[in-house]
Amino acid sequence: MHKCVRPFSERVGVFCQKYSRRLERVITDFGADHAFGQISSKVKEHYGIEVPTSSARIITQKHAHQIFTKDDDPPSCSSKVTPQSIILTETDGSMIPITKQKERPKGSKKFDGRKAKEHYWKEARLTLARPISSITPRFAATLGKPDKVGQQMLAIAEQSGFTERTHVHCLGDGASWIANQVEEQFGLQATYLVDFYHVCEYLAEAAPSCSQSPSKEWIKVQQERLKSGLLEAVLNDLKAHLESEQEKDTEAPVRRCYRYLDNRRHQLDYKGAIAKGLPIGSGEVESAHRYVVQKRLKISGAWWKEINAADMLALRVNRVNRNWDTYWAAKKAA
């Protein structure tokens, strides 16, 4: 029973001063997907209970923080997990809006805290892992540094069946920190492949300077060469059209493309991946950013304190990993 100030009325709804676990679950459920300002109308429509926006925000953030705290140290691999021969991992980042309060200047008598805010963007790093034979991944997300991403990468790989006999097929963009974490966490058990379509973006920028024929034809030739393991042929073609050293890097797309590929020679084995039936693009995690991260943390007009953004990421990941019922069952048992 909800302890209420006054009896239920269809006209005014129910006004609560204390929320049951069941009602908190309802509020957090809505808060995980919708702006806090929308929660009141949804709870009233479905349950006839009026909940202030401030209470909805506090309750949602409370449980989000408890999930973040619980998941901050990733669990080790469960003995019930079936060992896998090949596991896929993908990592990618997207920017989310962050705000923080500026400090009051020393000796300042006039200070409007509402206006003294700094807005900036911070990268939310999302990682997925799944057995190559499965279509259901596990996720982890953080606003933290690369070593935190690496810890999460290993944790969800273990939860997906990683053992000392597992090969890990890793995909990401050309960021060196991702490749470094793959090597640090998995060593010789992993191979890292630069997302093929990310490479193609560099080829597309270089194409107009490298071919008198339509750019699309030149790009297609280079793509087929890469898929066939003919990286040297691609580099030689680019090398023949390198800009002069006097050209600024921003005005030298061929040089940028050549350098990008040359520095990542050991991360471009598309032929080997294709032969094993493994993906060569990280589109799965890039798509996941839209429904795991951006759907809630990049809604129009939303700016987050960093700690609240981290908590909300944990809440979103909890749900997409199907740990929602487990969290509330533990609350009930406590």
Summary of the structure (lengths in Angstrom):
residues: 334
radius of gyration: 24.9
end to end distance: 19.2
largest distance: 81.8
contacts: 989
relative contact order: 0.13
helix: 51%
strand: 16%
